[in-house]
Amino acid sequence: MTGTLFEPVIRLGVTGLSRAGKTVFITSLVANLLDRGRMPALSGGANIRAAFLQPQPDDTVPRFDYEGHLAALTGPDPHWPEGTRAVSELRLSFRVAPSGLLGGLRGLRTVHLDIVDYPGEWLLDLGLIDRSFAQWSEGVLARMPARPGAEAFLTRLAATDLSARMQEPAAKALAETFTAHLRAARVAGWSDCSPGRFLLPGEMEGSPVLTFAPVPPGEYPRGSLGREMARRFDAYKSQVVRPFFRDHFARIDRQVVLVDVLGAIHAGPAALEDLRQSMAAILMAFRPGTAGFLASLLGAKRVERILFAATKADHLHHTQHARLTAITGALLREAKDRADFSGAKTLALSLASLRTTTEDMLAADGEALPAVRGRLADGRSVALYPGDLPEDPAQLLAPAREGAARWLDGDFAVMDFAPAPVTLRSGEGPPHIRLDRAAEFLIGDKL
């Protein structure tokens, strides 16, 4: 935690993997911290005498458009706001009454919560820091055939003379086909779709630092296309990845990683295994001393708490929530073991930042099935029975790790529900599931 003794600052990083709902999470979290009627699990909430938004401390970082996003979610025509495409920030300040035996002798204190929003694809780029171009290329090409869009890239790569003199059109063609593959993989539910800036290039679109692709390891002549691919990969690490983590990541005290576990399960065993490996890579990135660069970047500072939250819990009947949490916890446990992670407190949780459904029971073959009912984008109300998650997470994790092509004893459905019309009463934020427990873990000890 940074800041002065009298006005401490908690910097909370929020990121997510593959459409996990970062923008909705931040918007609902802030709304429910400003009006805490739906936050019973936030133990320090009773100490908050006032909560208000203030100008953020970083003048060069765009402000998170809280008001616009809240209007999109809770207005007369509720809809999902546009997702995260770059770094943004918001400061929420609390006036907190002291507690304890001597609380009455002290006045109110101010605690600042700086929320930093950034794309999850950029967090996965940390895994590139200590990898050579040959190592990265070998790993990408090895796992690519099982992913969508791979055939077009591999065909183009095979037809390209990598030892020929570097020509920009050839480099551009490879990079564009590789980027198309990454986009298709992300849409299909894969988690590790790095380099992250290929999907969210911003002002760097078309620049040489984003115009490279993996190639088979080998000795390529000076001035060749193959050699230039390696040079641009190194430039991406030094000119894009390192500055981002130096300027933003290294200052974070606590971190939320939002994960669409249900989407990965629906996409199949390979996508779930990819999610498990991505979580391991993220935890490795947070472990102090893992890499020379990261150790020097972080110094003595370390991320104190990391929350892995499975979103969209409202797509399941409440009887399934414990199973979703158990699966997320098992994913996290395997990631922690694989990364040999220690130091920070971690928690796995299932939540819904904005509750979009109500619970229902459907009759099928004389059996009552626990379902959820919600509104689609076209306004229709539908009921969904998504299937039963297994009580034992190993029933999903084992076949995923073993490379199964599909689930043998289950079919898991997902549906894109739209935000439901909501009328917010005075003192209450938007409806949610377990957002108060997330806030308690992340900031409760500071209130």
Secondary structure, DSSP 4 states (H G I P E B T S, - for coil): -EE-SSSEEEEEEEEEESS--HHHHHHHHHHHHHSBTT-TT-GGGGGEEEEEEE--S-TTSPBP-HHHHHHHHHSSS--PPP---S-EEEEEEEEE---STTGGGS--EEEEEEEEE--HHHHHGGGGTT--HHHHHHHHHHHGGGSTTHHHHHHHHHTS-TTSBP-HHHHHHHHHHHHHHHHHHHHTT-S---SGGGTS-GGGTT-GGG---------PPTTBHHHHHHHHHHHHIIIIIHHHHHHTGGG-SEEEEEE-HHHHHHH-HHHHHHHHHHHHHHHHHHSTTSSHHHHHHHTT----EEEEEE--GGGS-GGGHHHHHHHHHHHHHHHHHHHT--SSEEEEEE-BSS--EEEEEEEETTEEEEEEEEE-TTS-EEEE---PPPSSTHHHHHHHHTT-SS-SS-------PBPPP--PPTTB----BSHHHHHHHHHGGG-
